Amino acid sequence: MSFSKKVNRLLKENKMTKAALAKESGIPYTTLDSMLKRETDTARLEAIFRMAKALGTSVEALVFDDEEEVPVSPEEKRILELYSLLDSRGKNTVLSLMEREADNSKEGRKALRTVPLYEAPAAAGVALPVLTEEAGELTYREGEIPAGTSFAIRISGDSMEPRFFDGDLVYVEKTKELRSGQIGIFILNGESLCKMYTVKDSETYLYSLNTCYEPIHVLESDRLELVGRVLL
């Protein structure tokens, strides 16, 4: 027996109208009517649980075909029982977690990739030695780091808080241009820095996000090189 036929049968047994079922389950009438017309492939999991509760039956009895034996493990039954006890916030949290884990399982099958990882940090406070050619490797799967990442580098210091904290990895795209207000990795007079690039009144400044630090005014006599744009 199909899902819609089961619902209609239970409506008759409970002497209930579709309008009453919609009100009792908290599902908009138009959504309920559409679900019954288009069968279970359009029904959301949470809506099915609500309907089962309102009709006084189990999800298994409502969804699974009577003629089919659907094996359900004790763990799966326990999950369904616990899910039915959750409020809407808890159910949404569980569904989000399940979706994320399912996505992670798909991601786990994707090929591994690498980008250079500089452990000698870019300073977010005091300037540190310039980036060298020596770099490790950061292994990742597609989607785990921002698209366009050329390399990763570890931040040192607190001047870029609250966006970046001491020890955080930042992902950098190599580029020769940066717009005012964007964050980049720079080499200033031979020292590496992570700062926000700002042009004000035709003057160049490197700003920290932490307001405890004064901006660096880049003079004509300074040697400033842009290494790349920090991807946010």
C-alpha positions as CSV (number, residue, x, y, z in Angstrom):
1,M,0.0,0.0,0.0
2,S,1.4,3.4,-0.9
3,F,2.1,6.2,1.5
4,S,-0.8,8.3,0.4
5,K,-3.2,5.4,0.6
6,K,-2.0,4.6,4.1
7,V,-2.5,8.2,5.2
8,N,-6.0,8.3,3.8
9,R,-6.9,5.0,5.4
10,L,-5.6,6.3,8.8
11,L,-7.5,9.5,8.3
12,K,-10.7,7.5,8.0
13,E,-9.9,5.3,10.9
14,N,-9.2,8.3,13.1
15,K,-12.2,10.2,11.7
16,M,-9.9,13.0,10.7
17,T,-9.8,15.4,7.8
18,K,-6.6,16.4,5.9
19,A,-7.1,19.9,7.3
20,A,-7.2,18.5,10.8
21,L,-4.1,16.4,10.1
22,A,-2.3,19.5,8.8
23,K,-3.2,21.5,12.0
24,E,-2.3,18.6,14.4
25,S,1.1,17.9,12.7
26,G,2.0,21.5,12.1
27,I,2.4,21.0,8.4
28,P,0.8,23.6,6.0
29,Y,-2.2,22.2,4.3
30,T,-0.8,22.9,0.8
31,T,2.4,21.1,1.7
32,L,0.5,18.1,3.1
33,D,-1.8,17.9,0.0
34,S,1.2,18.1,-2.3
35,M,3.0,15.3,-0.4
36,L,0.0,13.0,-0.7
37,K,-0.2,13.7,-4.4
38,R,3.5,13.2,-5.1
39,E,4.2,10.3,-2.7
40,T,7.1,10.0,-0.3
41,D,9.9,11.1,-2.5
42,T,8.8,14.7,-1.8
43,A,8.2,14.3,1.9
44,R,10.8,15.6,4.3
45,L,11.9,13.4,7.1
46,E,10.7,15.7,9.9
47,A,7.3,16.0,8.3
48,I,6.9,12.2,8.2
49,F,7.7,12.0,11.9
50,R,5.1,14.7,12.7
51,M,2.5,12.9,10.6
52,A,3.2,9.6,12.2
53,K,2.9,11.1,15.7
54,A,-0.4,12.9,14.8
55,L,-1.9,9.6,13.4
56,G,-0.8,7.5,16.3
57,T,1.3,5.1,14.3
58,S,5.0,4.4,13.7
59,V,7.2,5.8,11.0
60,E,7.9,2.2,9.8
61,A,4.2,1.4,9.5
62,L,3.6,4.7,7.7
63,V,6.5,4.6,5.2
64,F,7.5,1.0,4.6
65,D,5.5,-1.2,2.2
66,D,3.6,-4.0,4.1
67,E,4.6,-6.4,1.4
68,E,8.3,-5.7,1.8
69,E,10.5,-6.8,4.6
70,V,12.7,-3.9,5.5
71,P,15.5,-4.9,7.9
72,V,16.0,-2.4,10.7
73,S,18.9,-2.9,13.1
74,P,18.5,-2.2,16.8
75,E,20.8,0.8,16.4
76,E,18.5,2.2,13.7
77,K,15.4,1.7,15.8
78,R,17.1,3.4,18.7
79,I,18.1,6.4,16.5
80,L,14.4,6.7,15.4
81,E,13.2,6.6,19.0
82,L,15.7,9.2,20.1
83,Y,14.9,11.4,17.1
84,S,11.2,11.3,17.9
85,L,11.9,12.7,21.4
86,L,13.8,15.8,20.1
87,D,12.3,19.2,19.7
88,S,12.5,21.0,16.4
89,R,15.9,22.5,17.2
90,G,17.3,19.1,18.1
91,K,15.9,17.5,15.0
92,N,17.3,20.2,12.8
93,T,20.7,19.7,14.5
94,V,20.6,16.0,13.9
95,L,19.6,16.3,10.3
96,S,22.4,18.9,9.7
97,L,24.9,16.6,11.3
98,M,23.8,13.6,9.2
99,E,23.9,15.7,6.0
100,R,27.4,16.9,6.9
101,E,28.6,13.4,7.7
102,A,27.1,12.1,4.4
103,D,29.0,14.9,2.6
104,N,32.2,14.0,4.4
105,S,31.8,10.4,3.3
106,K,31.5,11.6,-0.3
107,E,34.5,13.9,0.2
108,G,36.5,11.0,1.6
109,R,36.3,9.3,-1.8
110,K,37.8,12.3,-3.6
111,A,41.4,12.4,-4.6
112,L,43.9,14.0,-2.2
113,R,45.7,17.1,-3.2
114,T,48.5,19.2,-1.8
115,V,49.6,22.8,-1.5
116,P,52.8,24.2,0.0
117,L,52.6,24.9,3.7
118,Y,54.9,27.4,5.3
119,E,55.4,26.7,9.0
120,A,57.8,29.6,9.3
121,P,55.0,32.0,10.1
122,A,53.9,35.3,8.6
123,A,53.8,37.8,11.4
124,A,50.6,39.2,12.7
125,G,52.3,41.6,15.1
126,V,56.1,41.7,14.8
127,A,57.7,41.2,11.4
128,L,59.4,37.8,10.9
129,P,62.0,36.6,8.4
130,V,61.0,36.5,4.8
131,L,59.3,33.4,3.3
132,T,61.9,30.9,2.1
133,E,61.7,28.2,-0.5
134,E,61.5,25.6,2.2
135,A,57.9,24.5,2.7
136,G,56.0,21.4,3.8
137,E,52.9,20.1,2.3
138,L,49.2,20.6,3.3
139,T,47.2,17.6,2.1
140,Y,43.5,18.2,1.5
141,R,40.5,17.1,-0.5
142,E,38.4,19.2,-2.8
143,G,36.2,21.6,-0.9
144,E,38.2,21.5,2.4
145,I,40.1,24.7,1.7
146,P,39.2,27.8,-0.4
147,A,39.3,27.5,-4.1
148,G,42.2,29.2,-5.7
149,T,44.6,28.5,-2.8
150,S,48.3,28.7,-3.9
151,F,49.8,28.0,-0.5
152,A,49.0,28.0,3.2
153,I,51.0,29.8,5.9
154,R,50.7,29.9,9.7
155,I,50.0,33.1,11.5
156,S,52.1,34.3,14.4
157,G,50.9,36.9,16.9
158,D,47.6,38.6,17.7
159,S,47.5,41.7,15.5
160,M,45.0,40.1,13.1
161,E,42.5,39.1,15.8
162,P,39.6,38.6,15.9
163,R,39.8,37.2,12.3
164,F,43.0,35.2,12.7
165,F,44.5,34.0,15.9
166,D,48.1,33.0,16.8
167,G,48.8,29.7,15.1
168,D,46.0,29.8,12.6
169,L,46.5,28.7,9.0
170,V,45.6,31.2,6.3
171,Y,45.1,30.3,2.7
172,V,46.7,32.5,0.1
173,E,46.2,33.0,-3.6
174,K,49.3,34.3,-5.4
175,T,48.4,37.6,-7.1
176,K,50.1,40.8,-8.2
177,E,47.3,43.1,-7.3
178,L,45.3,43.8,-4.2
179,R,42.3,46.2,-3.7
180,S,42.3,48.5,-0.8
181,G,40.6,46.8,2.2
182,Q,41.8,43.3,1.2
183,I,44.1,41.2,3.4
184,G,47.4,40.0,2.0
185,I,50.7,38.5,2.8
186,F,53.5,41.0,2.2
187,I,57.2,41.3,2.3
188,L,58.2,44.7,3.8
189,N,61.9,45.5,3.8
190,G,62.7,41.8,3.8
191,E,60.2,40.8,6.5
192,S,56.9,38.8,6.0
193,L,53.7,40.3,7.3
194,C,49.9,39.5,7.2
195,K,48.1,42.8,7.1
196,M,45.1,44.6,5.5
197,Y,46.2,46.7,2.5
198,T,44.8,50.2,2.6
199,V,45.3,53.2,0.3
200,K,44.3,56.6,1.8
201,D,45.0,59.9,0.2
202,S,47.4,58.2,-2.2
203,E,49.4,56.9,0.7
204,T,49.8,53.1,1.4
205,Y,49.2,51.6,4.8
206,L,49.3,48.1,6.2
207,Y,46.6,47.8,8.9
208,S,46.2,45.3,11.7
209,L,42.6,44.1,12.5
210,N,43.5,44.3,16.2
211,T,43.1,48.0,17.0
212,C,45.8,47.8,19.7
213,Y,48.3,48.0,16.8
214,E,49.2,51.2,14.9
215,P,49.0,51.0,11.1
216,I,52.2,50.8,9.2
217,H,52.8,53.7,6.9
218,V,54.6,52.4,3.8
219,L,57.0,55.1,2.6
220,E,58.5,55.5,-0.8
221,S,61.9,54.4,0.6
222,D,60.4,51.1,1.8
223,R,60.5,47.9,-0.3
224,L,57.0,46.4,-0.3
225,E,56.2,43.2,-2.2
226,L,52.8,41.5,-2.4
227,V,53.1,37.8,-2.0
228,G,49.4,37.0,-2.3
229,R,45.8,37.6,-1.2
230,V,44.4,35.9,1.9
231,L,41.3,34.0,1.0
232,L,38.5,34.6,3.4
